[in-house]
Amino acid sequence: MPRSVLIVEDEPIIRTSLGEFLSDEGYDVVTAGNVAAALQHARQRDFQVAVCDVQLPDGDGLALLRRLQQLNPSVSGLIITAYATVENAVEAFQSGAFDYLVKPVIFDDLSNKLKRLFQYRELSMENQFLRRELARRESGESLIGSSNALKAVQDAARRVAVTNSNVLLVGESGSGKELFARTIHKWGPKHDEGFIAINCATRPSEQLEAQMFGANVGGLPGINEEVPGSFRTVGGGTVYLDEVSQLPLATQDKLLRAIEYQEFTPLGATKPLQMSARIVAATTRDLSVEVSEGRFQVDLFYRLDGMTIRIPPLRERLDDIPELVEFLIAKHSRAMGQRVTAATSETIRTLMSAPWKGNVRQLDNAIERAVMMCDGTQIRPNDLPPDLRGSDQPLPDTDDLRTALRHYERLHILRVLNQWPDKREAAKRLKLGLSSLYRKIEELGIDL
C-alpha cells in the first residue's frame, strides 16, 4: 500500500513540484494550499505524514499540525520553514514534528527524511505493541476495554470471585461469557486448580451426564472404561456450564443435588462422591421465562440466580472497540505472521457505527478477516467484511455534540425502519407518535 503524505504549501510552484516528486517516489500524495483545505482532506481520509509550511495564508503550520494530530493521533509531521534557527527547530519539535526542512527544499533531503520517518514509525508501532502485549501478559488481564459498562461488570466479577460462590452469567451470544467465567476463576481463591467448560446444548443427555458426573464401566452403553467426569477431575476448580438453560430436566435434578449437598453420583455407581468445585453457569435465555414455561427447575433457578452478572453486549460498550481492535490485530497478526499494526481512524469510526449483533465474537472474526486482507500495516475500511462496510455511515468527525447526536439519531431511526418497515410499528418501537416519526424523517433527510 502506498505511504500517504499530505503536503500543505501555499506557493503553487513549490506545492506542485513537491507533489510530483513524491508521487514519482511512490508516495500517495494529496496537496493543499491552506489550513482549511488541509483539514477538509484530513476529515475525509487518514494520512501517515503531513508536510506543512509554517507560514500559511489562513493560519499557522505548527497549529495545523497539532490539529491534524487531534483528528488522527498517528499522523507524523515534517515542518517547512524559511529560517533554520534553534528557536524554530525547538518550536517545531514541541508541536509534534518529527523533523523540519529549510526552504528552498532539497528533494534528496526531503526523500531521506521521509524514509527515516517511516522507518521510525514502523519501529515505534512495533515497540508499542510489544510493550502493551508484555504488560498485558505480566498483569494477567484478559478483559480488554475501559468503558464504564465493562468496569461495572469487572467490579462485580472481582467481588464474587473471592467468595468462591456459584455465579450465573447472562448475556447475548458472543458477548464473552466464557471469558468472564475464566476471569472469575483466575481471580478466585482456587485459581491454581482446573477450569473445565461444558456446553450443555451439544450432547445427548446420557453423554452430557457422563461428562459432568462421570460413569462407571457399564453405567452407560458403549462405555468400556471408567469416565471420571468434570466435577471430579476439576477438583476445587471451576466448572463452566454454557447454555445451562438447555440442560435436560433429569440432569437439572442431579445438578441441583450436587449444588445443595456438594455431592454427586456417577452413572452406574451406588455411592456418591464429594464435590468441591465452583459452578459458573451461563445462558443467553431468560431463565425466569424458562421456569414459567416448565423447561427449567424453579429450585435450580433460585440456586443459580443468587449471584447473577449481566454481560453487556458490544453495542453498550462501544468505547471499548478501539482497545479491542488493537488487541485483536496484535493477536491475528502474530498468528498469521503479518505486520499489520493498527487500524485507521476511519476504520475505527466505521466499526463503532456497526450494530454488532454477534458482539465481540463478530468483531474478532471481522478483524481476523481484515488482517488477512490488509496489504499494508494499517487496516482500512475496504479490508473489513462487506456487511460492515455497508451497514452504516461512519461516526461524524466532529467535536460538536449536537451534530453527533443528530447523526446517531438518524442512524438509529434508519435501523429501526429497516427492521420494521410498517411505520406505525416503527413509531411504537421508537416510542414516538406516528406524526413525530414522519417529522423526524423529514428533518433528518431520511430516504425511504
Secondary structure, DSSP 4 states (H G I P E B T S, - for coil): -PPEEEEE-SSHHHHHHHHHHHHHTT-EEEEESSHHHHHHHHHHS--SEEEEESEETTEEHHHHHHHHHHH-TT-EEEEEES---HHHHHHHHHTTEEEEEESSPPHHHHHHHHHHHHHHHHHHHHHHHHHHHHHHHHHT-------HHHHHHHHHHHHHHTTT--EEEE--TTS-HHHHHHHHHHHSTTTTS-EEEEETTSS-HHHHHHHHH-B-TTSSTT--S-B--HHHHTTTSEEEEETGGGS-HHHHHHHHHHHHHSEE--BT-SS-EE---EEEEEESS-HHHHHHTTSS-HHHHHHHTTSEEEPPPGGG-GGGHHHHHHHHHHHHHHHHT----EE-HHHHHHHHTS--TTHHHHHHHHHHHHHHH-SSSEE-GGGS-HHHHTTSPPPPS---HHHHHHHHHHHHHHHHHHH--SHHHHHHHHT--HHHHHHHHHHTT---
